[in-house]
Structures are given as structure tokens and as C-alpha cells.
């Protein structure tokens, strides 16, 4: 695991609470009472975040910020789909596309491409420095679509980006959007505020088309079976809120979080 990936992982609340609990155990070797208190508190918070839909509560305002246009545009010149829907580290000769929980990004983009037959489909996704023999997410997608008969003459590939800011900057270079053109932006609803702000910051006006909603049911009730999903949603929501704050602080987006 790279240093960057390790630091990102530690920013996820579920990981941070586990690390804090472990730190409490280690501290307990020297200061038993304090160590037990830290461990108990961290594990209690972790349990509460698993039983309660805390992640969905955090995700709800993000997912509500950019709804799909109603009615949808009658003419679409292009569709930009942001990566993040495949598992990292897939080899170039992989027999299939290793999709993850965000697969709806690609599925919806393909549905839009079938609906708007003259629109270009821009796949934006490079990944963090693929190892030899591994492909960028965009290239993996191209190979997958070609294998299943998609007209790849409609494809535009952006293979260099490592984050949302680069998604926006490099996609604008490739799409070269003209005034009056309509480009749809497809990404997870939770990610859409940061993505739209990043695209606007580089002068690429897009129409948000959110997918992969995590906060449809803000109160599903207490269910131990839902705990892994609640932790994943919490980590994703925290990542997006921190990402918005970071992008705004760096001046990469103009919209306030």
C-alpha cells in the first residue's frame, strides 16, 4: 500500500476508530484506566455508527444538492462518466471489468449513450500510477466495451487523472466543449457537489446526472446485518465532506462546502 493510500485510509472514520481503539490497548499497558477508556469509547462510537445510519445522514445533503434536470435535456452532445467504478490493480488482459459498488456510474452512462446515439462518451479515469501490466480505468473500460460491441468511435478516453480535480481539467482538454453544447456529468450522487464544482472551476459547464444514491432511506432501522454498509457509507460521506473542504481551502473550487 502506498503512503497516499495509507493516509487516505486513516481519514475514514471506521478505520480511525479502529486505530484509536488499538492505540488505547497499547496505552493500557502503561496507563490501564486511560487506555481502557479510550478503547471503550472508540469501539462504542464504531458500534453506534454501524447500527445507526450516520453515514446516510451525512450523505443526504450532498446527494440532494444537484438533482437530475426535470425535464431532461432533449439534445445531448456528450456524456462524461467519472471513474471509480472498478477495483484497483486490474491487469490489461483481464477477461472482464472488475466492477465495484459504484458500477451504476458506468451502467447509467451506457444507458444514456444508447438513448443519445450521437453523443460522445468520455470516460475519465487514470488511477494512482498503475503497476507494469495494469491499465488505467479508462483503458480497461474501452477494452471491455469493445469486447461487447460498443461503437468505440464514440469514445473519448482520459487516462491521466488521479483525482476529481484532474478529472475535470483533463476532461475539458479532451472534450473541448463549445458554447451551447450539452454535456452530462455522471458520477455518484455523493460525489457530485465536488465534481460539479471542479468542472465549473476549469470552465467546463456540465449538467449533473447523479447515480449511486446512498441516502435513499435515512432511517432503515437498527439492523446488525446493515452495519458494514453503514460503515462504508459513513467513510464515503466523510471522504466527500473532507474533500470539499480541502478543495475549497486549496482554491481549486469556488463553491463553498
Secondary structure, DSSP 8 states (H G I E B T S, - for coil): --HHHHHHHHHSHHHHHHHHHHHHHHHTTT-HHHHHHHHHHHHHHHHHHHHS-HHHHHHHHHHHSS---SS--S--SEEEEES-SB-TT-BTT-SS--B-TTTHHHHHHHHHHHHSTT-EEEEE---S---TTB--HHHHHHHHHHHTT--GGGEEEE----SHHHHHHHHHHHH---TT--EEEEEEHHHHHHHHHHHHHTT---EEEEE--S-S-TT----GGGHHHHHHHHHHHHHHHHHHHHHHHHTS-SS--
